Amino acid sequence: MKKMLLTLAAAVMTLTACGGNNANEQNAANNAGNTGNAAAATKDVTVWAWDPNFNIAAMKLAQESYKAINPDVNVNIVEYAQADIIQKLNTGLNSGTTSGLPNVVLIEDYRAQSFLKAYPDAFYKMDDLIKSSDFADYKIASTSLDGVQYGVPFDSGVTGLYVRTDYLQEAGYSVADITNVDWDKFIEIGKAVKAKTGKYMLTQDPNDLGLIRMMIQSAGAWYLKADGTTPDLKDNAALKDAFATYKTLMESDTVKITADWSQFLAAFNSGDVATVPTGNWITPSVKAEASQSGKWAVVPMPKLKNTASSVNASNLGGSSWYVLNVDGKETAAEFLAKTLGSDVELYQKLVTDIGVIGTLKAAATGEAYNATDEFFGGQKTVSDFAAWTQQIPQVNYGMHTYAIEDILVAEMQNYMGGTDLNKVLENAQAQAESQLQ
């Protein structure tokens, strides 16, 4: 999966909210009033997505599944980099014309609210075609606006702590000892692993605050207040706890510093680190080193010790599908609803063929979700991830995730250099208020 693209923040920051208060009324009018209707709609559906081995592969399975339902619909899947999709959507929607835009587009959950709030009349509402309650609760905050469901929730970014069981044993610990722990206990075990095995506990890129994101969402907190626009940094107890925990971790001599994605992958494939705390999408990369089969397990993510609301479940990444209010929208919406919006068997194929763990609740009862994985010692990893998905606290990612992280990356370095934590977060708050409001 995708390492988060901080450089794309500027594109999202330029979005401005327009007329969101009447989204329900306006969208209903758009859905009813655009030229054409379901009977006369085009039978061509164009889809934009990134990542041929994950998202596009999943859409191709959906395309194959839908042929049995409606063979007359032609689904054209176009691959673009995520950065290009963001740029093309912004350009097209800002221009006031939908010419050249797709019927269906994949949008990262961290960015969805920016598009929904900036262009409230550009997306087709899906309330009548899918039930939001059919999907993991935490996905609804990012895929809906003002009570209207626009997105079809897709993959789960549910996190897990991937652990080398052999390194744990060498250090005198079992998998049970690191299951449902807090980050302080994790650091304690990490020090023992480093002392006994010489292996680092995990990697960290100082310019990527995905670890902070996972920590605060485990507590039901985010960088913004519940409105999704007001910065919430200075008095954010979970963020303060996460910063303090991060510093303790980084100063524990258990972290291998990495600078890019390839170094991150190499660290665990080569056996240099004992754990990988991240989203479930990393599973294929972990399994890529066949010689390590049977030496891994996955346990719930650690939680924050000093934040009572923190739980052993969180999220990192994930995306969802959206229908644009353009000609052919009815056909596109029905295609999504009948496949990724409800097809339990399709989700079984997504797991077995690609490794996609979806957020459709009913899919978790399927055979593929309950299969054992010998690479992980016979553990039912997909079933475990599906269960943890239901425990992820719901937060509103809002409009400025990456813009705020640009600020926090710099302030984290100040904090690591000795600046008082309260001062660091006060500075971050002031910068966010100045730049984003």
C-alpha positions in Angstrom: 0.0 0.0 0.0 0.7 3.5 -0.4 3.0 5.6 1.6 1.2 8.8 2.3 2.0 11.6 -0.1 2.7 14.6 2.0 3.6 16.7 -1.0 0.0 16.6 -2.2 -1.2 18.7 0.7 -1.2 21.9 -1.3 -3.7 20.6 -3.8 -6.1 19.7 -1.1 -5.6 23.0 0.9 -6.8 25.0 -2.1 -10.3 23.5 -1.8 -12.9 25.8 -0.4 -16.3 24.8 1.0 -19.3 26.1 -1.0 -22.9 25.7 0.1 -22.6 22.6 2.3 -25.5 23.5 4.5 -28.1 22.5 1.9 -26.3 19.4 0.7 -29.2 17.0 1.1 -31.6 19.3 -0.8 -29.2 20.3 -3.5 -27.9 16.8 -4.1 -31.4 15.4 -4.4 -32.2 18.0 -7.0 -29.0 17.2 -8.9 -29.7 13.5 -8.8 -33.2 14.1 -10.2 -32.5 17.0 -12.5 -29.5 16.1 -14.5 -30.2 15.2 -18.1 -31.0 11.6 -18.8 -32.5 8.9 -16.5 -31.8 5.3 -15.5 -33.5 3.9 -18.6 -31.7 6.2 -21.0 -28.3 6.4 -19.3 -25.2 5.4 -21.1 -24.0 1.8 -20.6 -20.4 2.8 -20.5 -18.8 3.3 -17.0 -15.4 4.9 -16.7 -13.4 4.4 -13.5 -10.3 6.2 -12.3 -8.1 4.5 -9.7 -4.4 4.0 -8.7 -2.4 0.9 -7.9 -2.8 -1.9 -10.5 -2.0 -4.7 -8.0 -4.6 -3.6 -5.4 -7.4 -1.1 -6.2 -7.4 -1.7 -10.0 -7.2 -5.4 -9.5 -10.2 -5.2 -7.2 -12.2 -3.2 -9.7 -11.4 -5.7 -12.4 -12.9 -8.4 -10.2 -16.0 -6.2 -9.7 -16.2 -5.8 -13.4 -16.2 -9.5 -14.0 -18.8 -10.1 -11.3 -21.1 -7.5 -12.8 -21.1 -9.1 -16.2 -23.3 -11.9 -14.9 -25.8 -9.2 -13.7 -25.7 -6.8 -16.6 -23.5 -7.9 -19.6 -24.5 -4.7 -21.5 -22.5 -2.4 -19.2 -19.0 -1.7 -20.4 -16.6 -0.8 -17.5 -13.5 1.1 -18.6 -10.8 1.2 -15.9 -8.2 3.9 -16.3 -5.0 3.9 -14.1 -3.6 7.2 -12.8 -1.3 7.9 -9.9 -3.2 9.2 -6.9 -1.6 12.6 -7.3 -2.8 12.8 -10.9 -6.4 11.9 -9.9 -6.4 14.6 -7.3 -5.1 17.2 -9.8 -7.5 16.1 -12.5 -10.5 16.2 -10.2 -9.7 19.6 -8.8 -9.1 21.0 -12.3 -12.3 19.6 -13.7 -14.5 20.4 -10.8 -13.1 23.9 -10.4 -13.7 24.6 -14.1 -17.4 24.1 -13.8 -17.5 21.5 -16.5 -17.6 17.7 -16.1 -16.3 17.0 -19.5 -13.5 14.4 -19.3 -14.3 13.3 -15.8 -15.0 9.7 -15.0 -18.2 8.1 -13.7 -16.5 6.5 -10.7 -13.4 7.6 -8.9 -11.4 6.2 -6.0 -10.6 8.8 -3.3 -8.4 8.2 -0.2 -10.4 8.5 3.0 -8.1 11.1 4.4 -9.0 13.4 1.4 -12.6 12.6 0.9 -14.1 15.3 3.1 -12.1 17.9 1.2 -13.8 17.0 -2.1 -17.3 16.5 -0.6 -17.2 19.9 1.2 -15.6 21.8 -1.7 -17.9 20.4 -4.4 -21.2 19.4 -2.6 -23.1 19.1 -5.9 -20.5 17.0 -7.8 -21.1 13.6 -6.2 -24.1 11.3 -6.5 -25.7 10.3 -3.3 -25.8 6.5 -2.7 -28.3 6.4 0.2 -31.0 4.7 -1.8 -28.6 2.0 -3.2 -26.4 1.0 -0.2 -26.9 0.9 3.5 -24.2 2.7 5.5 -24.9 0.4 8.4 -23.7 -2.5 6.3 -20.1 -1.2 6.5 -17.6 -0.7 9.3 -18.8 2.2 11.4 -15.5 4.1 11.2 -15.7 4.4 7.4 -18.9 6.4 7.4 -17.5 9.6 8.8 -15.2 10.0 5.8 -17.6 8.8 3.1 -20.7 10.9 4.1 -21.5 14.5 4.6 -24.4 16.1 6.5 -26.0 12.7 6.9 -25.9 11.9 3.2 -23.9 8.8 2.1 -21.8 9.5 -1.0 -19.0 7.0 -1.0 -19.1 3.2 -1.2 -16.7 2.2 1.6 -13.9 0.0 0.3 -10.8 -1.4 1.8 -10.0 -1.4 5.5 -6.8 0.3 6.7 -7.2 -1.7 10.0 -3.8 -1.9 11.7 -2.1 -4.7 13.3 1.3 -5.4 15.0 3.2 -7.9 12.9 5.7 -9.6 15.2 8.6 -12.0 14.7 7.8 -14.8 17.1 11.3 -16.2 17.0 12.8 -12.9 18.1 10.3 -12.6 20.9 11.1 -16.1 22.2 14.8 -15.4 22.1 14.2 -12.4 24.3 12.1 -14.5 26.7 8.6 -13.4 25.6 5.6 -15.1 24.0 3.0 -13.7 21.6 0.6 -13.5 24.5 3.0 -11.1 26.2 2.7 -8.5 23.4 -1.0 -9.0 22.8 -3.3 -6.1 23.8 -0.5 -4.1 25.4 0.1 -0.3 25.6 3.0 1.5 24.0 5.0 1.6 27.2 4.9 -2.2 27.4 5.8 -2.4 23.8 8.9 -0.2 24.4 9.8 -2.4 27.4 9.7 -5.5 25.3 11.6 -3.8 22.5 14.5 -3.0 24.8 14.7 -6.6 25.8 14.6 -7.8 22.2 17.4 -5.4 21.3 19.5 -6.5 24.2 19.0 -10.2 23.6 18.9 -10.4 19.8 20.5 -7.2 18.6 17.4 -6.5 16.4 15.6 -3.3 16.4 11.9 -3.4 17.4 10.5 -1.3 14.4 11.4 1.2 11.7 10.4 4.9 11.6 10.8 7.6 8.9 11.0 10.9 10.8 9.2 12.6 8.0 6.2 10.3 8.1 3.8 10.6 11.1 1.7 7.6 10.2 2.5 6.3 13.7 1.1 9.4 15.3 -2.0 9.0 13.2 -2.5 5.4 14.4 -2.0 6.4 18.0 -4.5 9.2 18.1 -7.2 7.4 16.1 -7.0 4.6 18.6 -8.2 7.1 21.1 -11.0 8.5 18.9 -9.1 11.7 18.3 -7.8 13.6 15.2 -5.9 16.7 14.3 -9.2 18.6 13.9 -12.3 19.0 16.0 -15.5 17.2 15.2 -16.5 19.8 12.6 -13.6 18.6 10.4 -12.2 22.1 9.9 -11.1 23.6 13.2 -7.5 22.6 14.2 -7.4 20.8 17.5 -3.7 20.5 18.5 -2.9 22.7 21.5 -5.4 21.1 23.9 -5.6 17.7 22.3 -4.8 15.2 25.1 -4.5 12.2 22.8 -2.1 14.1 20.5 0.0 15.2 23.5 0.1 11.6 24.8 1.1 10.4 21.3 3.9 12.9 21.0 5.3 12.0 24.4 5.1 8.3 23.6 6.7 8.8 20.2 9.7 10.7 21.8 10.1 7.9 24.4 10.1 5.3 21.6 12.5 7.2 19.5 14.9 7.6 22.4 14.7 4.0 23.4 17.4 2.7 21.0 14.9 0.3 19.5 14.0 2.1 16.3 15.8 1.6 13.0 15.6 4.9 11.0 14.5 4.6 7.4 14.1 7.3 4.7 11.8 5.7 2.1 9.5 2.9 1.2 12.2 0.6 -0.1 14.2 0.9 3.1 11.0 0.2 5.1 10.4 -3.0 3.2 14.0 -4.1 3.4 14.1 -3.7 7.2 11.6 -6.5 7.9 12.3 -8.6 4.8 16.0 -8.8 5.8 15.1 -9.6 9.4 16.5 -6.4 10.9 13.4 -5.6 12.9 11.1 -7.6 15.2 7.8 -5.9 14.5 5.9 -3.9 11.9 3.0 -1.8 13.3 1.0 -0.7 10.2 -2.1 -1.3 8.1 -3.1 -4.8 7.0 -2.2 -4.0 3.4 1.4 -4.7 4.3 0.7 -8.5 4.5 1.7 -9.3 0.9 5.0 -7.5 1.5 5.7 -9.4 4.7 4.9 -12.7 3.0 7.2 -11.8 0.1 10.2 -13.2 2.1 9.2 -16.9 1.9 12.1 -18.0 4.1 10.4 -16.3 7.1 7.2 -18.5 6.9 6.1 -19.6 10.3 8.1 -16.9 12.1 5.4 -14.2 12.1 2.2 -13.5 14.0 -0.2 -10.5 14.0 -1.6 -9.1 17.2 -3.7 -6.0 18.0 -2.0 -2.6 17.9 -0.7 -1.2 21.1 -2.8 1.6 22.7 -1.9 4.8 24.5 -1.3 4.3 28.2 -2.3 7.6 29.5 -5.4 8.2 27.4 -8.4 6.4 28.8 -10.3 6.3 25.4 -7.5 4.6 23.6 -8.2 1.0 22.4 -6.1 -1.8 20.8 -7.4 -1.0 17.3 -6.7 1.7 14.8 -6.5 2.6 11.1 -3.9 3.7 8.6 -4.9 4.5 5.0 -7.9 3.1 3.1 -10.0 4.5 0.3 -13.6 4.4 -1.0 -15.4 4.7 -4.4 -17.5 7.7 -5.5 -19.9 8.3 -8.3 -19.7 11.7 -10.0 -22.9 13.6 -11.0 -22.3 13.2 -14.7 -24.1 11.4 -17.5 -24.3 7.7 -16.8 -24.4 8.3 -13.0 -27.3 5.9 -12.5 -25.6 3.1 -14.3 -22.4 3.7 -12.5 -24.2 3.8 -9.1 -26.0 0.6 -9.7 -22.8 -1.1 -10.8 -21.1 -0.1 -7.6 -24.1 -1.0 -5.4 -24.4 -4.5 -6.9 -20.7 -5.3 -6.6 -18.5 -3.5 -4.0 -21.6 -2.3 -2.2 -23.1 -5.6 -1.4 -21.6 -8.7 -3.0 -20.3 -11.0 -0.2 -18.8 -13.5 -2.7 -16.9 -10.8 -4.5 -15.3 -9.8 -1.2 -14.2 -13.4 -0.7 -12.4 -13.3 -4.1 -10.9 -9.9 -3.1 -9.3 -11.6 -0.1 -8.1 -14.7 -1.8 -7.0 -13.2 -5.1 -5.6 -9.9 -4.1 -5.4 -9.7 -0.3 -8.0 -6.9 0.0 -9.8 -6.8 3.3 -13.0 -4.9 2.7 -15.3 -3.1 5.2 -18.6 -4.8 4.2 -19.6 -6.4 7.5 -21.4 -9.4 6.0 -18.2 -10.4 4.1 -16.5 -11.3 7.4 -18.6 -14.4 7.7 -17.3 -15.9 4.5 -15.0 -18.8 4.1 -12.0 -16.7 2.8 -12.2 -14.5 5.9 -11.9 -17.6 8.1 -9.0 -19.3 6.4 -5.8 -20.1 8.2 -2.4 -18.7 7.0 0.6 -21.0 7.4 3.0 -18.1 6.9 1.6 -16.8 10.2 1.7 -20.1 12.0 -1.8 -21.1 11.0 -3.4 -17.9 12.4 -6.7 -16.8 10.9 -5.2 -13.3 10.2 -8.0 -12.1 7.9 -10.6 -13.0 10.5 -8.7 -11.2 13.2 -8.3 -8.1 11.0 -12.0 -8.1 10.2 -12.8 -8.3 14.0 -10.4 -5.4 14.7 -12.0 -3.4 11.9 -15.2 -3.3 13.9 -13.4 -1.8 16.9 -11.7 1.1 15.2 -12.9 4.4 16.7 -14.7 6.7 14.2 -13.2 10.1 13.6 -13.7 12.9 11.2 -10.6 13.2 9.1 -11.8 16.5 7.8 -10.0 18.6 5.2 -6.4 19.1 6.3 -4.7 15.9 7.3 -1.6 16.3 5.3 -1.3 20.1 5.6 -1.4 19.7 9.4 1.2 16.9 9.2 3.6 19.2 7.3 3.4 21.5 10.4 3.7 18.6 12.9 6.7 17.0 11.2 8.7 20.2 11.8 7.3 20.7 15.3 8.1 17.1 16.2 11.8 17.8 15.3 11.7 20.8 17.6 10.2 18.6 20.4 12.9 15.9 19.8 15.4 18.7 20.1 14.3 19.8 23.5 11.4 22.3 23.0 8.7 21.9 25.6 5.8 19.8 24.4 3.1 22.4 25.3 5.1 25.1 23.4 5.4 22.7 20.4 1.7 22.1 20.2 0.9 25.8 20.8 3.1 26.7 17.9 1.5 24.0 15.7 -2.0 25.3 16.7 -1.0 28.9 15.8 0.4 27.8 12.4 -2.6 25.7 11.6 -5.0 28.5 12.4 -3.0 30.9 10.3 -2.6 28.7 7.3 -5.9 26.8 7.1 -8.6 29.1 8.3 
